[in-house]
Amino acid sequence: MTTAGDIMHAGAQWIPATETLDRAAQLMARLNVGALPISDKTERLCGILTDRDIVVGCVAKGHNPSKVTAGDMAQGTPRWIDAGADVSQVLEEMESHQIRRLPVIRNKKLVGMISEADLAKHLTDRQMADFVEKVYARG
């Protein structure tokens, strides 16, 4: 059985909800990632911040990224998966919520992230096509 822990990109890093978006962008650049899980003060997942969120949700609206925090951008219920979950559960979670990145948690700690690139390395072409159709479908 292939698990979330098998396909994830290890070493994901939190960004505190109190951190500003300019700092978040710098961290994304340093880590070469397009998204960061947002943690509250108890290191619990409270959202995910993407590079697109920073550009569209802050900069394009004329806000100052050195004044807006990651927590200000956190919206909705964050989704995550246990490291021991089967890949079919990963797909179900991502497809049913139409999300492209999924934090992986083990023993209440962030241990990795699963992105489309991670899926592409481990799924068949048919599985990947089904995933893309479901995640990008507008409905």
A tleap script that builds the chain and sets N, CA, C and O, in Angstrom:
source leaprc.protein.ff14SB
mol = sequence {
  NMET THR THR ALA GLY ASP ILE MET HIE ALA
  GLY ALA GLN TRP ILE PRO ALA THR GLU THR
  LEU ASP ARG ALA ALA GLN LEU MET ALA ARG
  LEU ASN VAL GLY ALA LEU PRO ILE SER ASP
  LYS THR GLU ARG LEU CYS GLY ILE LEU THR
  ASP ARG ASP ILE VAL VAL GLY CYS VAL ALA
  LYS GLY HIE ASN PRO SER LYS VAL THR ALA
  GLY ASP MET ALA GLN GLY THR PRO ARG TRP
  ILE ASP ALA GLY ALA ASP VAL SER GLN VAL
  LEU GLU GLU MET GLU SER HIE GLN ILE ARG
  ARG LEU PRO VAL ILE ARG ASN LYS LYS LEU
  VAL GLY MET ILE SER GLU ALA ASP LEU ALA
  LYS HIE LEU THR ASP ARG GLN MET ALA ASP
  PHE VAL GLU LYS VAL TYR ALA ARG CGLY
}
set mol.1.N position { 0.839 -1.183 0.000 }
set mol.1.CA position { 0.000 0.000 0.000 }
set mol.1.C position { 0.884 1.247 0.000 }
set mol.1.O position { 1.762 1.399 0.849 }
set mol.2.N position { 0.644 2.113 -0.943 }
set mol.2.CA position { 1.343 3.390 -1.011 }
set mol.2.C position { 0.613 4.383 -0.114 }
set mol.2.O position { -0.609 4.516 -0.186 }
set mol.3.N position { 1.363 5.071 0.721 }
set mol.3.CA position { 0.759 5.997 1.686 }
set mol.3.C position { 1.098 7.443 1.353 }
set mol.3.O position { 1.951 7.722 0.511 }
set mol.4.N position { 0.416 8.348 2.028 }
set mol.4.CA position { 0.705 9.780 1.898 }
set mol.4.C position { 2.167 10.055 2.230 }
set mol.4.O position { 2.824 10.861 1.571 }
set mol.5.N position { 2.669 9.374 3.264 }
set mol.5.CA position { 4.064 9.545 3.657 }
set mol.5.C position { 5.041 9.109 2.576 }
set mol.5.O position { 6.154 9.629 2.495 }
set mol.6.N position { 4.625 8.147 1.738 }
set mol.6.CA position { 5.479 7.667 0.659 }
set mol.6.C position { 5.587 8.664 -0.491 }
set mol.6.O position { 6.630 8.754 -1.139 }
set mol.7.N position { 4.527 9.405 -0.745 }
set mol.7.CA position { 4.516 10.280 -1.925 }
set mol.7.C position { 4.734 11.753 -1.614 }
set mol.7.O position { 4.931 12.556 -2.526 }
set mol.8.N position { 4.702 12.115 -0.342 }
set mol.8.CA position { 4.826 13.529 0.037 }
set mol.8.C position { 6.237 14.059 -0.226 }
set mol.8.O position { 7.206 13.311 -0.354 }
set mol.9.N position { 6.296 15.364 -0.298 }
set mol.9.CA position { 7.581 16.059 -0.299 }
set mol.9.C position { 7.884 16.345 1.167 }
set mol.9.O position { 7.194 17.140 1.804 }
set mol.10.N position { 8.908 15.701 1.695 }
set mol.10.CA position { 9.239 15.838 3.118 }
set mol.10.C position { 9.834 17.211 3.417 }
set mol.10.O position { 10.317 17.909 2.525 }
set mol.11.N position { 9.786 17.571 4.678 }
set mol.11.CA position { 10.448 18.792 5.123 }
set mol.11.C position { 9.645 20.053 4.938 }
set mol.11.O position { 10.213 21.145 4.896 }
set mol.12.N position { 8.328 19.930 4.827 }
set mol.12.CA position { 7.500 21.133 4.723 }
set mol.12.C position { 7.686 21.981 5.975 }
set mol.12.O position { 7.999 21.475 7.053 }
set mol.13.N position { 7.486 23.274 5.804 }
set mol.13.CA position { 7.711 24.190 6.911 }
set mol.13.C position { 6.481 25.054 7.122 }
set mol.13.O position { 5.875 25.525 6.159 }
set mol.14.N position { 6.107 25.266 8.388 }
set mol.14.CA position { 5.017 26.162 8.754 }
set mol.14.C position { 5.432 27.609 8.525 }
set mol.14.O position { 6.616 27.938 8.465 }
set mol.15.N position { 4.426 28.456 8.401 }
set mol.15.CA position { 4.620 29.885 8.566 }
set mol.15.C position { 3.633 30.299 9.660 }
set mol.15.O position { 2.449 29.973 9.583 }
set mol.16.N position { 4.114 31.008 10.667 }
set mol.16.CA position { 3.189 31.430 11.736 }
set mol.16.C position { 2.122 32.382 11.188 }
set mol.16.O position { 2.404 33.182 10.296 }
set mol.17.N position { 0.918 32.298 11.712 }
set mol.17.CA position { -0.183 33.155 11.280 }
set mol.17.C position { 0.153 34.630 11.467 }
set mol.17.O position { -0.406 35.485 10.780 }
set mol.18.N position { 1.056 34.931 12.385 }
set mol.18.CA position { 1.423 36.319 12.682 }
set mol.18.C position { 2.476 36.883 11.726 }
set mol.18.O position { 2.769 38.078 11.767 }
set mol.19.N position { 3.046 36.035 10.868 }
set mol.19.CA position { 4.114 36.481 9.962 }
set mol.19.C position { 3.525 37.274 8.798 }
set mol.19.O position { 2.445 36.949 8.305 }
set mol.20.N position { 4.234 38.308 8.362 }
set mol.20.CA position { 3.749 39.147 7.270 }
set mol.20.C position { 3.964 38.453 5.918 }
set mol.20.O position { 4.790 37.551 5.776 }
set mol.21.N position { 3.188 38.911 4.943 }
set mol.21.CA position { 3.232 38.287 3.620 }
set mol.21.C position { 4.553 38.516 2.895 }
set mol.21.O position { 4.965 37.673 2.100 }
set mol.22.N position { 5.227 39.637 3.151 }
set mol.22.CA position { 6.533 39.827 2.510 }
set mol.22.C position { 7.529 38.786 3.024 }
set mol.22.O position { 8.337 38.264 2.256 }
set mol.23.N position { 7.469 38.491 4.311 }
set mol.23.CA position { 8.337 37.450 4.890 }
set mol.23.C position { 7.945 36.067 4.361 }
set mol.23.O position { 8.803 35.224 4.102 }
set mol.24.N position { 6.648 35.850 4.208 }
set mol.24.CA position { 6.172 34.576 3.659 }
set mol.24.C position { 6.703 34.386 2.233 }
set mol.24.O position { 7.150 33.297 1.873 }
set mol.25.N position { 6.651 35.435 1.436 }
set mol.25.CA position { 7.155 35.355 0.058 }
set mol.25.C position { 8.656 35.066 0.042 }
set mol.25.O position { 9.133 34.292 -0.788 }
set mol.26.N position { 9.390 35.683 0.950 }
set mol.26.CA position { 10.831 35.422 1.039 }
set mol.26.C position { 11.094 33.966 1.409 }
set mol.26.O position { 12.004 33.344 0.860 }
set mol.27.N position { 10.307 33.415 2.337 }
set mol.27.CA position { 10.471 32.022 2.731 }
set mol.27.C position { 10.124 31.093 1.567 }
set mol.27.O position { 10.821 30.105 1.333 }
set mol.28.N position { 9.055 31.402 0.840 }
set mol.28.CA position { 8.691 30.597 -0.325 }
set mol.28.C position { 9.822 30.589 -1.339 }
set mol.28.O position { 10.153 29.541 -1.895 }
set mol.29.N position { 10.417 31.751 -1.583 }
set mol.29.CA position { 11.521 31.836 -2.536 }
set mol.29.C position { 12.716 31.017 -2.062 }
set mol.29.O position { 13.332 30.297 -2.848 }
set mol.30.N position { 13.041 31.126 -0.783 }
set mol.30.CA position { 14.183 30.381 -0.234 }
set mol.30.C position { 13.958 28.871 -0.302 }
set mol.30.O position { 14.889 28.117 -0.582 }
set mol.31.N position { 12.725 28.429 -0.046 }
set mol.31.CA position { 12.404 27.008 -0.054 }
set mol.31.C position { 12.019 26.494 -1.445 }
set mol.31.O position { 11.882 25.289 -1.655 }
set mol.32.N position { 11.847 27.419 -2.385 }
set mol.32.CA position { 11.427 27.088 -3.744 }
set mol.32.C position { 10.084 26.347 -3.741 }
set mol.32.O position { 9.935 25.294 -4.361 }
set mol.33.N position { 9.104 26.930 -3.022 }
set mol.33.CA position { 7.760 26.369 -2.955 }
set mol.33.C position { 6.737 27.448 -3.283 }
set mol.33.O position { 7.034 28.641 -3.222 }
set mol.34.N position { 5.538 27.016 -3.629 }
set mol.34.CA position { 4.475 27.957 -3.956 }
set mol.34.C position { 3.399 28.053 -2.902 }
set mol.34.O position { 2.423 28.786 -3.067 }
set mol.35.N position { 3.573 27.301 -1.797 }
set mol.35.CA position { 2.571 27.323 -0.741 }
set mol.35.C position { 3.207 26.970 0.591 }
set mol.35.O position { 4.171 26.206 0.657 }
set mol.36.N position { 2.651 27.538 1.646 }
set mol.36.CA position { 3.102 27.255 3.004 }
set mol.36.C position { 1.895 27.012 3.901 }
set mol.36.O position { 0.937 27.784 3.863 }
set mol.37.N position { 1.925 25.959 4.703 }
set mol.37.CA position { 0.881 25.791 5.706 }
set mol.37.C position { 1.018 26.900 6.755 }
set mol.37.O position { 2.129 27.275 7.130 }
set mol.38.N position { -0.110 27.414 7.217 }
set mol.38.CA position { -0.121 28.461 8.236 }
set mol.38.C position { -0.434 27.805 9.581 }
set mol.38.O position { -1.374 27.019 9.701 }
set mol.39.N position { 0.374 28.145 10.589 }
set mol.39.CA position { 0.132 27.586 11.921 }
set mol.39.C position { -0.313 28.669 12.886 }
set mol.39.O position { 0.090 29.828 12.791 }
set mol.40.N position { -1.162 28.251 13.823 }
set mol.40.CA position { -1.529 29.168 14.895 }
set mol.40.C position { -0.450 29.108 15.974 }
set mol.40.O position { 0.579 28.458 15.788 }
set mol.41.N position { -0.678 29.773 17.087 }
set mol.41.CA position { 0.364 29.836 18.117 }
set mol.41.C position { 0.641 28.490 18.776 }
set mol.41.O position { 1.666 28.333 19.439 }
set mol.42.N position { -0.257 27.510 18.605 }
set mol.42.CA position { -0.037 26.176 19.175 }
set mol.42.C position { 0.463 25.185 18.116 }
set mol.42.O position { 0.447 23.974 18.334 }
set mol.43.N position { 0.902 25.708 16.980 }
set mol.43.CA position { 1.387 24.916 15.847 }
set mol.43.C position { 0.340 23.962 15.300 }
set mol.43.O position { 0.636 22.825 14.934 }
set mol.44.N position { -0.898 24.455 15.255 }
set mol.44.CA position { -1.979 23.722 14.615 }
set mol.44.C position { -2.278 24.393 13.286 }
set mol.44.O position { -2.219 25.617 13.165 }
set mol.45.N position { -2.597 23.587 12.304 }
set mol.45.CA position { -2.893 24.085 10.967 }
set mol.45.C position { -4.121 24.978 10.991 }
set mol.45.O position { -5.188 24.573 11.451 }
set mol.46.N position { -3.959 26.198 10.490 }
set mol.46.CA position { -5.113 27.098 10.416 }
set mol.46.C position { -5.335 27.629 9.006 }
set mol.46.O position { -6.218 28.460 8.788 }
set mol.47.N position { -4.546 27.160 8.050 }
set mol.47.CA position { -4.730 27.566 6.663 }
set mol.47.C position { -3.516 27.237 5.828 }
set mol.47.O position { -2.518 26.706 6.315 }
set mol.48.N position { -3.632 27.570 4.548 }
set mol.48.CA position { -2.507 27.433 3.618 }
set mol.48.C position { -2.409 28.733 2.841 }
set mol.48.O position { -3.412 29.261 2.362 }
set mol.49.N position { -1.212 29.234 2.722 }
set mol.49.CA position { -0.941 30.468 1.991 }
set mol.49.C position { -0.216 30.122 0.703 }
set mol.49.O position { 0.794 29.418 0.726 }
set mol.50.N position { -0.723 30.610 -0.415 }
set mol.50.CA position { -0.059 30.370 -1.698 }
set mol.50.C position { 0.541 31.663 -2.235 }
set mol.50.O position { 0.180 32.762 -1.814 }
set mol.51.N position { 1.464 31.501 -3.173 }
set mol.51.CA position { 2.040 32.674 -3.813 }
set mol.51.C position { 0.948 33.474 -4.529 }
set mol.51.O position { 1.002 34.703 -4.581 }
set mol.52.N position { -0.029 32.774 -5.072 }
set mol.52.CA position { -1.149 33.440 -5.738 }
set mol.52.C position { -1.973 34.251 -4.733 }
set mol.52.O position { -2.434 35.346 -5.057 }
set mol.53.N position { -2.161 33.730 -3.526 }
set mol.53.CA position { -2.874 34.476 -2.486 }
set mol.53.C position { -2.195 35.816 -2.223 }
set mol.53.O position { -2.855 36.845 -2.078 }
set mol.54.N position { -0.875 35.784 -2.165 }
set mol.54.CA position { -0.119 37.010 -1.885 }
set mol.54.C position { -0.315 38.023 -3.006 }
set mol.54.O position { -0.559 39.204 -2.757 }
set mol.55.N position { -0.203 37.547 -4.242 }
set mol.55.CA position { -0.305 38.457 -5.390 }
set mol.55.C position { -1.733 38.946 -5.598 }
set mol.55.O position { -1.968 40.151 -5.684 }
set mol.56.N position { -2.681 38.032 -5.678 }
set mol.56.CA position { -4.061 38.392 -5.995 }
set mol.56.C position { -4.815 38.936 -4.784 }
set mol.56.O position { -5.588 39.887 -4.902 }
set mol.57.N position { -4.589 38.330 -3.629 }
set mol.57.CA position { -5.337 38.719 -2.441 }
set mol.57.C position { -4.780 39.906 -1.691 }
set mol.57.O position { -5.465 40.496 -0.855 }
set mol.58.N position { -3.537 40.263 -1.984 }
set mol.58.CA position { -2.918 41.378 -1.266 }
set mol.58.C position { -2.419 42.453 -2.231 }
set mol.58.O position { -2.960 43.558 -2.273 }
set mol.59.N position { -1.393 42.125 -2.999 }
set mol.59.CA position { -0.734 43.116 -3.855 }
set mol.59.C position { -1.694 43.712 -4.882 }
set mol.59.O position { -1.757 44.932 -5.034 }
set mol.60.N position { -2.446 42.857 -5.592 }
set mol.60.CA position { -3.357 43.352 -6.634 }
set mol.60.C position { -4.477 44.225 -6.071 }
set mol.60.O position { -5.080 45.014 -6.799 }
set mol.61.N position { -4.749 44.082 -4.787 }
set mol.61.CA position { -5.787 44.889 -4.147 }
set mol.61.C position { -5.218 46.149 -3.516 }
set mol.61.O position { -5.936 46.890 -2.846 }
set mol.62.N position { -3.926 46.393 -3.729 }
set mol.62.CA position { -3.303 47.608 -3.228 }
set mol.62.C position { -2.897 47.558 -1.771 }
set mol.62.O position { -2.577 48.592 -1.185 }
set mol.63.N position { -2.903 46.373 -1.172 }
set mol.63.CA position { -2.495 46.244 0.226 }
set mol.63.C position { -0.988 46.096 0.327 }
set mol.63.O position { -0.333 45.688 -0.632 }
set mol.64.N position { -0.454 46.418 1.460 }
set mol.64.CA position { 0.981 46.344 1.693 }
set mol.64.C position { 1.329 44.982 2.295 }
set mol.64.O position { 0.895 44.679 3.406 }
set mol.65.N position { 2.114 44.145 1.576 }
set mol.65.CA position { 2.436 42.812 2.089 }
set mol.65.C position { 3.284 42.822 3.357 }
set mol.65.O position { 3.428 41.787 4.008 }
set mol.66.N position { 3.842 43.965 3.713 }
set mol.66.CA position { 4.587 44.032 4.971 }
set mol.66.C position { 3.665 44.371 6.140 }
set mol.66.O position { 4.107 44.440 7.286 }
set mol.67.N position { 2.386 44.583 5.847 }
set mol.67.CA position { 1.404 44.899 6.889 }
set mol.67.C position { 0.333 43.810 7.037 }
set mol.67.O position { -0.330 43.722 8.071 }
set mol.68.N position { 0.171 42.989 6.006 }
set mol.68.CA position { -0.843 41.932 6.026 }
set mol.68.C position { -0.170 40.643 6.496 }
set mol.68.O position { 0.943 40.331 6.072 }
set mol.69.N position { -0.847 39.893 7.376 }
set mol.69.CA position { -0.257 38.662 7.897 }
set mol.69.C position { -0.806 37.427 7.178 }
set mol.69.O position { -1.838 37.482 6.508 }
set mol.70.N position { -0.097 36.333 7.335 }
set mol.70.CA position { -0.542 35.053 6.787 }
set mol.70.C position { -1.907 34.697 7.365 }
set mol.70.O position { -2.779 34.200 6.653 }
set mol.71.N position { -2.086 34.951 8.645 }
set mol.71.CA position { -3.364 34.675 9.287 }
set mol.71.C position { -4.512 35.482 8.702 }
set mol.71.O position { -5.647 35.008 8.658 }
set mol.72.N position { -4.223 36.704 8.251 }
set mol.72.CA position { -5.251 37.523 7.600 }
set mol.72.C position { -5.763 36.857 6.331 }
set mol.72.O position { -6.907 37.069 5.931 }
set mol.73.N position { -4.917 36.055 5.702 }
set mol.73.CA position { -5.267 35.411 4.431 }
set mol.73.C position { -5.892 34.026 4.620 }
set mol.73.O position { -6.470 33.478 3.681 }
set mol.74.N position { -5.783 33.463 5.806 }
set mol.74.CA position { -6.307 32.115 6.060 }
set mol.74.C position { -7.830 32.141 5.967 }
set mol.74.O position { -8.496 32.902 6.668 }
set mol.75.N position { -8.363 31.301 5.094 }
set mol.75.CA position { -9.809 31.248 4.902 }
set mol.75.C position { -10.275 29.805 4.897 }
set mol.75.O position { -9.538 28.915 4.473 }
set mol.76.N position { -11.463 29.570 5.354 }
set mol.76.CA position { -12.066 28.250 5.296 }
set mol.76.C position { -11.430 27.265 6.264 }
set mol.76.O position { -10.600 27.626 7.099 }
set mol.77.N position { -11.842 26.018 6.127 }
set mol.77.CA position { -11.331 24.936 6.963 }
set mol.77.C position { -10.136 24.306 6.285 }
set mol.77.O position { -10.264 23.798 5.171 }
set mol.78.N position { -8.976 24.323 6.922 }
set mol.78.CA position { -7.809 23.723 6.278 }
set mol.78.C position { -7.944 22.211 6.185 }
set mol.78.O position { -8.454 21.568 7.102 }
set mol.79.N position { -7.494 21.659 5.097 }
set mol.79.CA position { -7.547 20.222 4.868 }
set mol.79.C position { -6.149 19.656 5.067 }
set mol.79.O position { -5.159 20.340 4.808 }
set mol.80.N position { -6.062 18.411 5.525 }
set mol.80.CA position { -4.785 17.740 5.735 }
set mol.80.C position { -5.029 16.242 5.664 }
set mol.80.O position { -6.173 15.790 5.625 }
set mol.81.N position { -3.951 15.479 5.649 }
set mol.81.CA position { -4.058 14.022 5.605 }
set mol.81.C position { -3.010 13.426 6.528 }
set mol.81.O position { -1.920 13.977 6.679 }
set mol.82.N position { -3.343 12.300 7.143 }
set mol.82.CA position { -2.387 11.591 7.984 }
set mol.82.C position { -1.349 10.907 7.103 }
set mol.82.O position { -1.674 10.424 6.018 }
set mol.83.N position { -0.119 10.867 7.560 }
set mol.83.CA position { 0.977 10.266 6.793 }
set mol.83.C position { 0.720 8.803 6.454 }
set mol.83.O position { 1.242 8.305 5.457 }
set mol.84.N position { -0.068 8.108 7.258 }
set mol.84.CA position { -0.348 6.704 7.019 }
set mol.84.C position { -1.524 6.437 6.099 }
set mol.84.O position { -1.824 5.281 5.799 }
set mol.85.N position { -2.195 7.487 5.647 }
set mol.85.CA position { -3.359 7.316 4.779 }
set mol.85.C position { -2.948 6.753 3.422 }
set mol.85.O position { -1.884 7.080 2.896 }
set mol.86.N position { -3.798 5.911 2.872 }
set mol.86.CA position { -3.562 5.333 1.557 }
set mol.86.C position { -3.682 6.420 0.481 }
set mol.86.O position { -4.398 7.407 0.655 }
set mol.87.N position { -2.977 6.221 -0.620 }
set mol.87.CA position { -2.995 7.207 -1.703 }
set mol.87.C position { -4.419 7.442 -2.223 }
set mol.87.O position { -4.730 8.540 -2.685 }
set mol.88.N position { -5.278 6.433 -2.153 }
set mol.88.CA position { -6.666 6.630 -2.589 }
set mol.88.C position { -7.369 7.651 -1.688 }
set mol.88.O position { -8.213 8.414 -2.157 }
set mol.89.N position { -7.022 7.664 -0.395 }
set mol.89.CA position { -7.585 8.648 0.525 }
set mol.89.C position { -7.044 10.037 0.224 }
set mol.89.O position { -7.763 11.029 0.346 }
set mol.90.N position { -5.781 10.107 -0.167 }
set mol.90.CA position { -5.183 11.382 -0.568 }
set mol.90.C position { -5.958 11.953 -1.755 }
set mol.90.O position { -6.355 13.119 -1.748 }
set mol.91.N position { -6.167 11.121 -2.767 }
set mol.91.CA position { -6.889 11.567 -3.961 }
set mol.91.C position { -8.307 11.994 -3.619 }
set mol.91.O position { -8.782 13.019 -4.108 }
set mol.92.N position { -8.979 11.223 -2.791 }
set mol.92.CA position { -10.345 11.564 -2.396 }
set mol.92.C position { -10.386 12.924 -1.708 }
set mol.92.O position { -11.252 13.745 -2.010 }
set mol.93.N position { -9.466 13.166 -0.794 }
set mol.93.CA position { -9.424 14.442 -0.063 }
set mol.93.C position { -9.163 15.614 -1.017 }
set mol.93.O position { -9.831 16.645 -0.943 }
set mol.94.N position { -8.201 15.447 -1.894 }
set mol.94.CA position { -7.841 16.536 -2.805 }
set mol.94.C position { -8.931 16.761 -3.856 }
set mol.94.O position { -9.266 17.902 -4.175 }
set mol.95.N position { -9.480 15.673 -4.389 }
set mol.95.CA position { -10.504 15.799 -5.425 }
set mol.95.C position { -11.811 16.352 -4.863 }
set mol.95.O position { -12.416 17.241 -5.462 }
set mol.96.N position { -12.245 15.837 -3.724 }
set mol.96.CA position { -13.538 16.260 -3.184 }
set mol.96.C position { -13.533 17.725 -2.739 }
set mol.96.O position { -14.579 18.373 -2.717 }
set mol.97.N position { -12.368 18.237 -2.390 }
set mol.97.CA position { -12.273 19.637 -1.960 }
set mol.97.C position { -11.621 20.525 -3.024 }
set mol.97.O position { -11.408 21.718 -2.806 }
set mol.98.N position { -11.308 19.928 -4.176 }
set mol.98.CA position { -10.686 20.634 -5.297 }
set mol.98.C position { -9.464 21.444 -4.850 }
set mol.98.O position { -9.362 22.646 -5.095 }
set mol.99.N position { -8.543 20.737 -4.184 }
set mol.99.CA position { -7.322 21.385 -3.727 }
set mol.99.C position { -6.107 20.768 -4.408 }
set mol.99.O position { -6.117 19.595 -4.781 }
set mol.100.N position { -5.072 21.567 -4.562 }
set mol.100.CA position { -3.873 21.171 -5.299 }
set mol.100.C position { -2.686 20.844 -4.404 }
set mol.100.O position { -1.693 20.279 -4.862 }
set mol.101.N position { -2.792 21.200 -3.127 }
set mol.101.CA position { -1.715 20.937 -2.173 }
set mol.101.C position { -2.351 20.447 -0.879 }
set mol.101.O position { -3.402 20.932 -0.460 }
set mol.102.N position { -1.689 19.471 -0.254 }
set mol.102.CA position { -2.267 18.882 0.945 }
set mol.102.C position { -1.181 18.647 1.993 }
set mol.102.O position { -0.257 17.870 1.751 }
set mol.103.N position { -1.272 19.299 3.146 }
set mol.103.CA position { -0.308 19.052 4.213 }
set mol.103.C position { -0.437 17.612 4.736 }
set mol.103.O position { -1.533 17.055 4.804 }
set mol.104.N position { 0.696 17.034 5.096 }
set mol.104.CA position { 0.736 15.682 5.647 }
set mol.104.C position { 1.157 15.783 7.105 }
set mol.104.O position { 2.171 16.397 7.437 }
set mol.105.N position { 0.351 15.163 7.974 }
set mol.105.CA position { 0.553 15.255 9.416 }
set mol.105.C position { 0.835 13.868 9.987 }
set mol.105.O position { 0.200 12.889 9.596 }
set mol.106.N position { 1.787 13.789 10.912 }
set mol.106.CA position { 2.054 12.554 11.657 }
set mol.106.C position { 2.195 12.937 13.123 }
set mol.106.O position { 2.999 13.805 13.465 }
set mol.107.N position { 1.424 12.299 13.985 }
set mol.107.CA position { 1.460 12.601 15.421 }
set mol.107.C position { 1.297 14.094 15.703 }
set mol.107.O position { 2.015 14.666 16.523 }
set mol.108.N position { 0.347 14.709 15.013 }
set mol.108.CA position { 0.006 16.124 15.173 }
set mol.108.C position { 1.121 17.076 14.747 }
set mol.108.O position { 1.095 18.255 15.101 }
set mol.109.N position { 2.095 16.579 13.993 }
set mol.109.CA position { 3.194 17.426 13.505 }
set mol.109.C position { 3.214 17.419 11.982 }
set mol.109.O position { 2.964 16.385 11.361 }
set mol.110.N position { 3.506 18.556 11.384 }
set mol.110.CA position { 3.650 18.666 9.940 }
set mol.110.C position { 4.917 17.921 9.508 }
set mol.110.O position { 6.008 18.203 10.001 }
set mol.111.N position { 4.762 16.975 8.586 }
set mol.111.CA position { 5.932 16.215 8.121 }
set mol.111.C position { 6.165 16.362 6.621 }
set mol.111.O position { 7.214 15.958 6.120 }
set mol.112.N position { 5.205 16.934 5.899 }
set mol.112.CA position { 5.395 17.089 4.465 }
set mol.112.C position { 4.187 17.712 3.798 }
set mol.112.O position { 3.199 18.063 4.444 }
set mol.113.N position { 4.295 17.839 2.485 }
set mol.113.CA position { 3.202 18.355 1.654 }
set mol.113.C position { 3.104 17.460 0.426 }
set mol.113.O position { 4.100 16.920 -0.055 }
set mol.114.N position { 1.893 17.320 -0.063 }
set mol.114.CA position { 1.669 16.622 -1.319 }
set mol.114.C position { 1.150 17.646 -2.314 }
set mol.114.O position { 0.175 18.350 -2.050 }
set mol.115.N position { 1.813 17.721 -3.462 }
set mol.115.CA position { 1.403 18.633 -4.519 }
set mol.115.C position { 1.074 17.815 -5.766 }
set mol.115.O position { 1.247 16.597 -5.787 }
set mol.116.N position { 0.604 18.494 -6.789 }
set mol.116.CA position { 0.337 17.820 -8.058 }
set mol.116.C position { 1.594 17.155 -8.603 }
set mol.116.O position { 1.523 16.065 -9.171 }
set mol.117.N position { 2.732 17.797 -8.434 }
set mol.117.CA position { 3.993 17.215 -8.923 }
set mol.117.C position { 4.301 15.903 -8.213 }
set mol.117.O position { 4.787 14.960 -8.837 }
set mol.118.N position { 4.021 15.836 -6.915 }
set mol.118.CA position { 4.236 14.598 -6.165 }
set mol.118.C position { 3.302 13.500 -6.674 }
set mol.118.O position { 3.709 12.348 -6.823 }
set mol.119.N position { 2.053 13.866 -6.938 }
set mol.119.CA position { 1.102 12.892 -7.473 }
set mol.119.C position { 1.552 12.380 -8.831 }
set mol.119.O position { 1.484 11.182 -9.106 }
set mol.120.N position { 2.012 13.291 -9.678 }
set mol.120.CA position { 2.415 12.911 -11.037 }
set mol.120.C position { 3.542 11.883 -11.034 }
set mol.120.O position { 3.648 11.078 -11.959 }
set mol.121.N position { 4.373 11.905 -10.015 }
set mol.121.CA position { 5.478 10.949 -9.917 }
set mol.121.C position { 5.012 9.553 -9.513 }
set mol.121.O position { 5.725 8.576 -9.740 }
set mol.122.N position { 3.825 9.449 -8.918 }
set mol.122.CA position { 3.386 8.189 -8.328 }
set mol.122.C position { 2.094 7.616 -8.905 }
set mol.122.O position { 1.750 6.470 -8.617 }
set mol.123.N position { 1.375 8.391 -9.713 }
set mol.123.CA position { 0.112 7.915 -10.265 }
set mol.123.C position { 0.272 7.487 -11.714 }
set mol.123.O position { 1.218 7.885 -12.394 }
set mol.124.N position { -0.661 6.675 -12.171 }
set mol.124.CA position { -0.696 6.335 -13.591 }
set mol.124.C position { -1.210 7.554 -14.360 }
set mol.124.O position { -1.769 8.478 -13.769 }
set mol.125.N position { -1.020 7.549 -15.656 }
set mol.125.CA position { -1.532 8.652 -16.476 }
set mol.125.C position { -3.043 8.789 -16.319 }
set mol.125.O position { -3.562 9.902 -16.243 }
set mol.126.N position { -3.746 7.669 -16.272 }
set mol.126.CA position { -5.208 7.682 -16.126 }
set mol.126.C position { -5.612 8.285 -14.778 }
set mol.126.O position { -6.524 9.109 -14.716 }
set mol.127.N position { -4.932 7.874 -13.697 }
set mol.127.CA position { -5.238 8.422 -12.370 }
set mol.127.C position { -4.991 9.931 -12.352 }
set mol.127.O position { -5.770 10.690 -11.776 }
set mol.128.N position { -3.907 10.351 -12.983 }
set mol.128.CA position { -3.575 11.775 -12.999 }
set mol.128.C position { -4.600 12.560 -13.814 }
set mol.128.O position { -4.988 13.663 -13.431 }
set mol.129.N position { -5.032 11.996 -14.928 }
set mol.129.CA position { -6.049 12.653 -15.753 }
set mol.129.C position { -7.360 12.797 -14.976 }
set mol.129.O position { -8.006 13.843 -15.030 }
set mol.130.N position { -7.746 11.751 -14.260 }
set mol.130.CA position { -8.963 11.805 -13.443 }
set mol.130.C position { -8.837 12.875 -12.364 }
set mol.130.O position { -9.775 13.633 -12.116 }
set mol.131.N position { -7.658 12.931 -11.719 }
set mol.131.CA position { -7.412 13.929 -10.676 }
set mol.131.C position { -7.566 15.341 -11.241 }
set mol.131.O position { -8.280 16.166 -10.671 }
set mol.132.N position { -6.904 15.613 -12.346 }
set mol.132.CA position { -6.943 16.948 -12.953 }
set mol.132.C position { -8.370 17.319 -13.336 }
set mol.132.O position { -8.796 18.451 -13.111 }
set mol.133.N position { -9.106 16.381 -13.908 }
set mol.133.CA position { -10.489 16.650 -14.305 }
set mol.133.C position { -11.339 17.017 -13.096 }
set mol.133.O position { -12.138 17.951 -13.166 }
set mol.134.N position { -11.180 16.305 -12.002 }
set mol.134.CA position { -11.994 16.554 -10.820 }
set mol.134.C position { -11.584 17.817 -10.068 }
set mol.134.O position { -12.442 18.548 -9.573 }
set mol.135.N position { -10.295 18.076 -9.978 }
set mol.135.CA position { -9.827 19.237 -9.215 }
set mol.135.C position { -10.057 20.538 -9.963 }
set mol.135.O position { -10.371 21.560 -9.354 }
set mol.136.N position { -9.903 20.505 -11.272 }
set mol.136.CA position { -10.042 21.738 -12.037 }
set mol.136.C position { -11.450 21.956 -12.583 }
set mol.136.O position { -11.722 22.995 -13.185 }
set mol.137.N position { -12.348 20.994 -12.383 }
set mol.137.CA position { -13.727 21.135 -12.856 }
set mol.137.C position { -14.407 22.264 -12.099 }
set mol.137.O position { -14.259 22.392 -10.883 }
set mol.138.N position { -15.133 23.057 -12.813 }
set mol.138.CA position { -15.917 24.115 -12.171 }
set mol.138.C position { -17.329 23.590 -12.009 }
set mol.138.O position { -17.965 23.176 -12.978 }
set mol.139.N position { -17.810 23.608 -10.793 }
set mol.139.CA position { -19.150 23.035 -10.643 }
set mol.139.C position { -19.846 23.564 -9.537 }
set mol.139.O position { -20.987 23.178 -9.283 }
savepdb mol mol.pdb
quit
